[in-house]
Amino acid sequence: MNKVPMTVAGEKTLRDELLQLKTEDRPRVIAAIADAREHGDLKENAEYHAAREQQGFIEGRIQEIEGKLSSSQVIDVTKLPNNGKVIFGATVDLINLETDEDVTYKIVGEDEANIKEGKVSVTSPVARALIGKEEDDVVMVVTPGGEVEYEIAKVNYV
């Protein structure tokens, strides 16, 4: 089985969600199902069917998170020596050579990616172009809007 890279923060987020699902959401839905059963005929009981559907979603999500955590490889870049090389988990300051615009990306696992927060998936075109490069390197990133040339200004392991 292939290990899926994940940051420490990504693992914590998944573990927190799993705890919430198991300790709060699951018991609440079980209670809702029991309450709906007391109302009689289950065939026409919308509350019962809604609760059962929610229970299915919760159980599916629990299995999905447990699967992800079991196949994850948590990488803590803060414990690695910063040699200026772009690796998984690194935060990279880039300069767009065409527009002179500064942009910062953190390379994270697929589940953690959120472009609004500056987190790009390790499988994204930007991350694939950056991995293995070093500070002051110029990289060409192929985007849906065309090719963009960036200079790597700084690599942080935070």
C-alpha contacts under 8 A as a table, 3 or more apart, distances in Angstrom:
res1	aa1	res2	aa2	distance
1	M	71	S	7.38
2	N	71	S	7.05
3	K	71	S	5.15
3	K	72	S	5.27
3	K	73	Q	5.65
4	V	68	K	7.77
4	V	71	S	5.98
4	V	72	S	4.55
4	V	73	Q	5.66
4	V	109	G	7.54
5	P	72	S	5.78
5	P	73	Q	4.87
5	P	74	V	6.02
5	P	75	I	6.74
5	P	88	F	7.77
5	P	108	V	7.85
5	P	109	G	5.75
6	M	10	G	5.96
6	M	11	E	6.47
6	M	72	S	6.25
6	M	73	Q	5.92
6	M	74	V	4.82
6	M	75	I	6.10
6	M	108	V	6.57
6	M	109	G	4.97
7	T	10	G	5.03
7	T	11	E	6.31
7	T	74	V	5.49
7	T	75	I	5.33
7	T	76	D	6.24
7	T	89	G	6.25
7	T	108	V	6.39
7	T	109	G	6.89
8	V	11	E	5.22
8	V	12	K	6.26
8	V	74	V	6.00
8	V	75	I	6.55
8	V	76	D	5.95
9	A	12	K	5.05
9	A	13	T	6.18
10	G	13	T	5.16
10	G	14	L	6.36
10	G	109	G	7.62
10	G	111	D	7.68
10	G	112	E	5.91
11	E	14	L	5.21
11	E	15	R	6.12
11	E	69	L	7.27
11	E	74	V	7.11
12	K	15	R	5.06
12	K	16	D	6.01
13	T	16	D	5.15
13	T	17	E	6.23
14	L	17	E	5.12
14	L	18	L	6.10
14	L	65	I	6.57
14	L	69	L	7.74
15	R	18	L	5.00
15	R	19	L	6.14
16	D	19	L	5.13
16	D	20	Q	6.24
17	E	20	Q	5.07
17	E	21	L	6.14
18	L	21	L	5.11
18	L	22	K	6.15
18	L	62	I	6.20
18	L	65	I	6.75
18	L	66	E	7.84
19	L	22	K	5.22
19	L	23	T	5.85
19	L	24	E	7.88
20	Q	23	T	5.39
20	Q	24	E	5.31
20	Q	25	D	6.40
21	L	24	E	5.77
21	L	25	D	4.75
21	L	26	R	5.76
21	L	58	I	6.68
21	L	62	I	6.93
22	K	25	D	6.37
22	K	26	R	5.44
22	K	27	P	7.43
22	K	62	I	7.67
23	T	26	R	6.56
23	T	27	P	6.62
24	E	27	P	5.75
24	E	28	R	6.19
25	D	28	R	5.16
25	D	29	V	6.25
25	D	58	I	7.46
26	R	29	V	5.31
26	R	30	I	6.21
26	R	55	Q	6.93
26	R	58	I	6.77
26	R	59	E	7.92
27	P	30	I	5.06
27	P	31	A	6.15
28	R	31	A	5.19
28	R	32	A	6.23
29	V	32	A	4.85
29	V	33	I	6.13
29	V	51	A	5.98
29	V	52	R	7.79
29	V	54	Q	7.13
29	V	55	Q	6.08
30	I	33	I	5.14
30	I	34	A	6.27
30	I	51	A	7.94
30	I	55	Q	7.52
31	A	34	A	5.08
31	A	35	D	6.07
32	A	35	D	5.00
32	A	36	A	6.04
32	A	48	Y	7.57
32	A	51	A	6.27
33	I	36	A	5.07
33	I	37	R	6.13
33	I	47	E	7.85
33	I	48	Y	5.61
33	I	51	A	5.70
33	I	52	R	6.74
34	A	37	R	5.15
34	A	38	E	6.60
35	D	38	E	5.36
35	D	39	H	7.13
36	A	39	H	5.38
36	A	40	G	7.72
36	A	45	N	7.33
36	A	47	E	5.92
36	A	48	Y	4.99
37	R	40	G	5.92
37	R	41	D	7.72
37	R	42	L	6.66
37	R	48	Y	6.66
39	H	45	N	7.77
40	G	45	N	7.82
41	D	44	E	6.21
41	D	45	N	6.40
42	L	45	N	4.91
42	L	48	Y	6.69
42	L	49	H	7.94
45	N	48	Y	5.42
45	N	49	H	6.54
46	A	49	H	5.16
46	A	50	A	6.04
47	E	50	A	5.17
47	E	51	A	6.08
48	Y	51	A	5.17
48	Y	52	R	6.13
49	H	52	R	5.07
49	H	53	E	6.10
50	A	53	E	5.10
50	A	54	Q	6.18
51	A	54	Q	5.03
51	A	55	Q	6.06
52	R	55	Q	4.93
52	R	56	G	6.25
53	E	56	G	5.13
53	E	57	F	6.40
54	Q	57	F	5.05
54	Q	58	I	6.20
55	Q	58	I	5.10
55	Q	59	E	6.12
56	G	59	E	5.23
56	G	60	G	6.06
57	F	60	G	5.13
57	F	61	R	6.11
58	I	61	R	5.11
58	I	62	I	6.14
59	E	62	I	5.08
59	E	63	Q	6.31
60	G	63	Q	5.20
60	G	64	E	6.16
61	R	64	E	4.93
61	R	65	I	6.11
62	I	65	I	5.29
62	I	66	E	6.10
63	Q	66	E	5.15
63	Q	67	G	6.05
64	E	67	G	5.14
64	E	68	K	6.25
65	I	68	K	5.06
65	I	69	L	6.11
66	E	69	L	5.16
66	E	70	S	6.07
67	G	70	S	5.17
67	G	71	S	6.32
68	K	71	S	5.33
68	K	72	S	5.94
69	L	72	S	5.07
75	I	88	F	7.73
75	I	89	G	7.14
76	D	79	K	5.91
76	D	80	L	7.42
76	D	89	G	7.31
77	V	80	L	5.16
77	V	88	F	7.82
77	V	89	G	5.91
77	V	90	A	6.75
77	V	157	Y	5.32
77	V	158	V	6.59
78	T	81	P	7.79
78	T	157	Y	5.39
78	T	158	V	5.33
80	L	157	Y	7.57
82	N	85	K	7.31
82	N	155	V	7.97
82	N	156	N	7.16
82	N	157	Y	6.25
84	G	134	E	5.38
84	G	135	E	5.65
84	G	154	K	7.51
84	G	155	V	5.52
84	G	156	N	7.61
85	K	131	I	7.78
85	K	132	G	5.94
85	K	133	K	5.65
85	K	134	E	4.34
85	K	135	E	6.81
85	K	155	V	6.85
86	V	90	A	6.14
86	V	92	V	7.31
86	V	130	L	6.25
86	V	131	I	5.01
86	V	132	G	5.27
86	V	133	K	5.51
86	V	134	E	5.95
86	V	155	V	6.40
87	I	90	A	5.58
87	I	107	I	7.69
87	I	131	I	5.40
87	I	132	G	6.30
88	F	107	I	5.54
88	F	108	V	6.42
88	F	122	V	6.80
88	F	131	I	7.31
89	G	106	K	6.33
89	G	107	I	5.00
89	G	108	V	5.48
89	G	157	Y	7.09
89	G	158	V	7.99
90	A	106	K	5.70
90	A	107	I	5.80
90	A	155	V	6.59
90	A	156	N	5.71
90	A	157	Y	4.93
90	A	158	V	6.87
91	T	104	T	6.91
91	T	105	Y	5.61
91	T	106	K	4.11
91	T	107	I	6.50
91	T	155	V	5.90
91	T	156	N	5.02
91	T	157	Y	6.27
91	T	158	V	6.92
92	V	104	T	5.54
92	V	105	Y	5.32
92	V	106	K	6.18
92	V	152	I	7.02
92	V	153	A	7.56
92	V	154	K	5.84
92	V	155	V	4.68
92	V	156	N	6.27
93	D	102	D	7.09
93	D	103	V	5.93
93	D	104	T	4.42
93	D	105	Y	6.67
93	D	152	I	6.19
93	D	153	A	5.37
93	D	154	K	5.02
93	D	155	V	6.45
94	L	102	D	5.72
94	L	103	V	5.24
94	L	104	T	5.99
94	L	105	Y	7.97
94	L	150	Y	5.97
94	L	151	E	5.60
94	L	152	I	4.76
94	L	153	A	5.36
94	L	154	K	7.20
95	I	100	D	5.91
95	I	101	E	5.67
95	I	102	D	4.64
95	I	103	V	6.39
95	I	150	Y	5.34
95	I	151	E	5.16
95	I	152	I	6.61
95	I	153	A	6.58
96	N	99	T	5.62
96	N	100	D	5.06
96	N	101	E	5.19
96	N	102	D	6.38
96	N	103	V	7.64
96	N	148	V	7.23
96	N	149	E	6.05
96	N	150	Y	4.60
96	N	151	E	6.65
97	L	100	D	5.25
97	L	101	E	7.60
97	L	149	E	5.74
97	L	150	Y	5.54
97	L	151	E	6.68
98	E	148	V	7.72
98	E	149	E	7.04
104	T	118	G	6.36
105	Y	118	G	4.82
105	Y	119	K	5.56
105	Y	120	V	6.38
106	K	118	G	6.19
106	K	119	K	4.76
106	K	120	V	6.11
107	I	119	K	6.00
107	I	120	V	5.19
107	I	121	S	5.90
107	I	122	V	5.60
107	I	127	A	6.29
108	V	112	E	6.03
108	V	113	A	6.17
108	V	119	K	6.28
108	V	120	V	5.97
108	V	121	S	5.14
108	V	122	V	5.64
109	G	112	E	5.39
109	G	113	A	6.49
109	G	120	V	7.98
109	G	121	S	5.35
109	G	122	V	5.78
110	E	113	A	5.52
110	E	120	V	7.95
110	E	121	S	4.82
110	E	122	V	6.65
110	E	123	T	7.19
111	D	121	S	7.84
112	E	119	K	7.22
112	E	121	S	7.24
113	A	119	K	4.98
113	A	120	V	4.92
113	A	121	S	5.00
114	N	117	E	5.47
114	N	118	G	6.40
114	N	119	K	4.98
114	N	120	V	6.35
115	I	118	G	4.76
115	I	119	K	5.29
115	I	120	V	6.01
116	K	119	K	7.46
120	V	124	S	6.59
120	V	126	V	7.56
120	V	127	A	6.77
121	S	124	S	5.21
121	S	127	A	6.75
122	V	127	A	5.25
122	V	128	R	6.60
123	T	127	A	6.46
123	T	128	R	6.18
124	S	127	A	5.35
124	S	128	R	6.11
125	P	128	R	5.15
125	P	129	A	6.11
125	P	141	V	6.48
125	P	142	V	6.50
125	P	143	T	6.94
126	V	129	A	5.27
126	V	130	L	6.29
126	V	141	V	5.77
126	V	142	V	7.69
126	V	143	T	7.98
127	A	130	L	5.03
127	A	131	I	5.97
128	R	131	I	5.56
129	A	139	V	6.56
129	A	140	M	6.94
129	A	141	V	5.95
130	L	133	K	5.55
130	L	139	V	6.91
133	K	137	D	6.46
134	E	137	D	5.64
134	E	152	I	6.98
134	E	155	V	7.59
135	E	151	E	7.97
135	E	152	I	5.05
135	E	153	A	5.75
135	E	154	K	5.60
135	E	155	V	6.36
136	D	151	E	6.02
136	D	152	I	5.07
136	D	153	A	5.77
136	D	154	K	7.73
137	D	151	E	5.77
137	D	152	I	5.57
138	V	149	E	6.85
138	V	150	Y	5.60
138	V	151	E	4.35
138	V	152	I	6.34
139	V	149	E	5.72
139	V	150	Y	5.33
139	V	151	E	6.32
139	V	152	I	7.68
140	M	147	E	6.46
140	M	148	V	5.71
140	M	149	E	4.54
140	M	150	Y	6.43
141	V	147	E	5.57
141	V	148	V	5.16
141	V	149	E	6.23
141	V	150	Y	7.56
142	V	146	G	5.92
142	V	147	E	4.46
142	V	148	V	6.41
143	T	146	G	5.12
143	T	147	E	5.79
143	T	148	V	7.11
152	I	155	V	7.47
